[in-house]
Amino acid sequence: MLINLILVFLILMLIGAVPAWPHSRSWGYYPSGGLATVLLILIFLLLAGRI
């Protein structure tokens, strides 16, 4: 159940990180950098056996 919620959350973050909309073009790399940080933490937790 937790894995499904994490996957949905990551997919929504990925869609939000795409600078395709006019209001988000000036954000730069901040959304995708946050997404990369979350992905690194999740990969570390998966490898450590915490999830």
Secondary structure, DSSP 8 states (H G I E B T S, - for coil): -HHHHHHHHHHHHHHHHSTTSGGGGGGTTHHHHHHHHHHHHHHHHHHHT--
